[in-house]
Amino acid sequence: MNQDYKPGILSFITNYISYFMMITLYFAISLMPSMIWLYTLEASLLSLLPIILMGPSITALLCCMQKFKTTDFQKEDLPDLGDFIKFYKTNFKESLKIFSPYSAIMIILYTNIRYYQGSPFMVSVITVISIIGSLILTLCVTNMLIINTKYKFVIKDLFKLSMFYLFAHIRSTISIGVVYFLSIAVVMFLSEILILMFSSVVGFLFIHYSGKTFKDIEENFIEKNVCEISNYKEVKNNELLR
């Protein structure tokens, strides 16, 4: 074989499409136990456990998309099933620590919306607060999962970073919010199967829109070994934490 041979654009496109399809398949398979469990349970607090177990699958998907975006595929191979399993196992505990309180709070907010009894005005207030709270919480947890694909912080600092960049990089937050909105629209008006089929694309968009966040963390919290968000202004002035 000619060693100077380089794949053409069509080869790259077909390889990338097949890669996205394979990662989607791995993701769907990893979700199957949770989905079967969830659909066979009656609506109750027991539904919390299968939802929690979706966290490692989502993290593994995002890690694969992170590697896809940062790897030079002319020199290295595309991530495969082994990479997905490795990401799933190595991030399992951290994902559960993130997803467990998130799932519990989301169930509480959902319960408030559905079962709160009171005056129409108070029902409206509780509903609006719960919706806004669930939106902010979902975006915050999404940032935590995204940041966790590349950098390892303790959960407390990871939460601080996530909340900070949620408002500091508002364009990225809005972009991720739009992806969520379109995904929900697909689920509501078409089918949840479709969003599952394009889960890799959704994960890639999350990683893509977080590029500025990754760069900022690299410059201000990794190279200088800084983790405390409260000292961000000092970091910007090149003053390291003691």
C-alpha positions in Angstrom: 0.0 0.0 0.0 1.2 3.5 -0.8 2.4 5.1 2.5 1.7 8.5 1.1 -2.0 7.7 0.6 -4.3 10.0 2.5 -8.1 9.4 2.8 -10.3 11.8 0.9 -13.1 14.0 2.2 -15.7 11.3 1.4 -13.8 8.8 3.4 -13.6 11.1 6.4 -17.4 11.9 6.2 -18.4 8.2 6.1 -16.0 7.4 8.9 -17.4 10.1 11.1 -21.0 9.2 10.3 -20.3 5.5 11.1 -18.5 6.6 14.3 -21.5 8.7 15.5 -23.8 5.8 14.7 -21.7 3.3 16.7 -21.4 5.6 19.7 -25.2 6.1 19.6 -25.6 2.3 19.6 -23.3 1.9 22.6 -25.2 4.7 24.4 -28.6 3.1 23.7 -27.4 -0.3 24.8 -26.0 1.1 28.1 -29.4 2.8 28.7 -31.5 -0.3 28.1 -31.5 -1.6 31.7 -32.5 1.8 33.1 -35.2 2.3 30.4 -36.7 -1.1 30.9 -36.7 -0.7 34.6 -38.1 2.8 34.4 -41.0 1.8 32.1 -41.9 -1.2 34.2 -42.1 0.8 37.4 -45.1 2.8 38.5 -44.5 6.4 39.1 -42.9 6.6 42.5 -39.6 7.4 44.3 -38.4 4.0 43.1 -38.2 5.6 39.6 -35.2 7.6 41.0 -32.7 4.7 40.8 -33.0 3.9 37.1 -32.8 7.7 36.3 -29.6 7.9 38.4 -28.0 5.1 36.5 -28.4 7.1 33.3 -25.7 9.5 34.5 -22.6 7.2 33.7 -24.0 6.5 30.2 -24.4 10.2 29.5 -20.9 10.9 30.8 -19.4 8.2 28.7 -21.1 9.6 25.6 -19.8 13.1 26.3 -16.3 11.8 26.9 -16.4 10.0 23.6 -17.5 13.3 21.9 -14.7 15.1 23.8 -12.1 12.7 22.5 -13.6 12.8 19.0 -13.3 16.6 19.0 -9.7 16.7 20.3 -8.1 13.7 18.6 -6.0 14.0 15.3 -7.6 11.1 13.5 -4.9 11.1 10.8 -2.6 9.8 13.5 -4.9 8.1 15.9 -7.9 5.8 15.6 -11.5 6.8 16.3 -12.8 6.0 19.9 -14.4 2.6 20.0 -16.4 0.4 22.3 -13.4 -0.1 24.5 -13.2 3.7 25.0 -16.9 3.9 25.8 -16.6 1.2 28.4 -13.5 2.8 29.9 -15.2 6.2 30.2 -18.3 4.5 31.7 -16.3 2.7 34.3 -13.8 5.5 35.3 -16.5 8.1 35.6 -19.1 5.9 37.2 -18.8 7.1 40.8 -18.5 10.8 39.9 -21.5 10.6 37.6 -23.6 9.0 40.4 -22.5 11.8 42.8 -23.7 14.4 40.2 -26.8 12.6 39.1 -28.2 11.4 42.4 -29.0 14.8 44.0 -30.0 16.1 40.5 -32.6 13.3 40.1 -33.9 13.7 43.6 -34.4 17.5 43.3 -36.0 17.1 39.8 -38.5 14.6 41.3 -39.3 17.0 44.1 -39.8 19.9 41.6 -42.0 17.6 39.4 -44.1 16.6 42.5 -44.6 20.2 43.4 -45.9 21.1 40.0 -48.2 18.1 39.7 -49.6 17.7 43.2 -49.4 21.1 44.9 -52.8 22.2 46.1 -53.7 25.8 46.8 -55.0 28.9 45.3 -54.7 29.3 41.5 -52.2 32.1 42.1 -50.0 30.0 44.4 -50.2 27.1 42.0 -49.0 29.4 39.2 -46.1 30.7 41.4 -45.0 27.3 42.4 -45.2 26.1 38.8 -43.1 29.0 37.5 -40.5 28.6 40.3 -40.2 24.9 39.7 -39.8 25.2 36.0 -37.1 27.9 36.3 -35.4 25.9 39.0 -35.4 22.7 36.9 -34.1 24.6 33.9 -31.2 26.2 35.8 -30.4 22.9 37.6 -30.4 21.0 34.3 -28.0 23.4 32.7 -25.8 23.4 35.7 -25.6 19.6 35.8 -25.0 19.5 32.1 -22.0 21.9 32.6 -20.8 19.7 35.4 -20.9 16.6 33.2 -19.2 18.4 30.3 -16.4 19.8 32.5 -15.9 16.4 34.1 -15.1 14.9 30.7 -11.8 16.7 30.6 -10.9 18.0 34.0 -11.3 16.4 37.5 -12.4 18.5 40.4 -14.1 17.6 43.6 -17.9 17.8 43.4 -18.0 21.1 45.3 -15.6 22.9 43.0 -17.2 21.3 40.0 -20.5 22.7 41.0 -19.0 26.2 41.6 -17.3 26.1 38.1 -20.5 25.0 36.5 -22.6 27.7 38.1 -20.0 30.3 37.4 -19.7 29.5 33.7 -23.5 29.2 33.4 -23.7 32.9 33.7 -20.2 34.0 32.7 -20.5 32.4 29.2 -24.1 33.2 28.6 -23.8 32.5 24.8 -22.7 29.0 25.4 -25.5 28.5 28.0 -28.1 29.8 25.5 -26.7 27.5 22.8 -26.9 24.5 25.0 -30.4 25.6 26.1 -31.5 25.8 22.5 -30.2 22.2 21.9 -32.3 21.1 24.9 -35.4 22.9 23.6 -35.1 21.4 20.2 -34.6 17.9 21.8 -37.7 18.3 24.0 -39.7 19.5 20.9 -38.6 16.4 19.0 -39.6 14.2 22.0 -43.0 15.9 22.5 -44.1 16.2 18.8 -42.3 13.3 17.2 -40.7 10.5 19.1 -38.2 9.9 21.9 -36.6 7.3 19.6 -35.5 10.1 17.3 -33.6 12.0 20.0 -32.0 8.7 21.0 -30.9 8.2 17.4 -29.2 11.6 17.4 -27.8 11.5 20.9 -24.3 11.6 19.7 -25.0 14.7 17.7 -26.5 16.3 20.8 -23.5 15.3 22.9 -21.1 16.7 20.2 -23.0 20.0 20.2 -22.7 20.2 24.0 -19.0 19.7 23.8 -18.6 22.1 20.8 -20.5 25.0 22.6 -18.4 24.5 25.7 -15.1 25.2 23.9 -14.7 28.6 25.5 -15.3 27.2 28.9 -12.6 24.5 28.4 -10.2 27.2 27.3 -10.9 29.4 30.2 -10.6 26.6 32.7 -7.3 25.6 31.1 -5.9 29.1 31.4 -7.1 30.1 34.8 -7.7 26.9 36.9 -5.5 24.2 35.5 -2.2 25.7 34.5 -2.2 27.8 37.7 -3.6 24.9 39.8 -6.5 27.1 41.0 -9.9 25.6 41.9 -11.7 28.2 44.0 -14.2 30.2 42.0 -14.4 32.9 44.6 -10.8 33.8 43.7 -11.4 34.1 40.0 -10.8 37.9 40.0 -7.4 37.4 41.6 -6.6 34.7 39.1 -7.4 37.1 36.3 -4.8 39.4 37.9 -2.3 36.6 38.0 -2.5 36.3 41.8 -2.3 32.6 42.8 -4.1 31.1 45.7 -2.0 30.5 48.8 
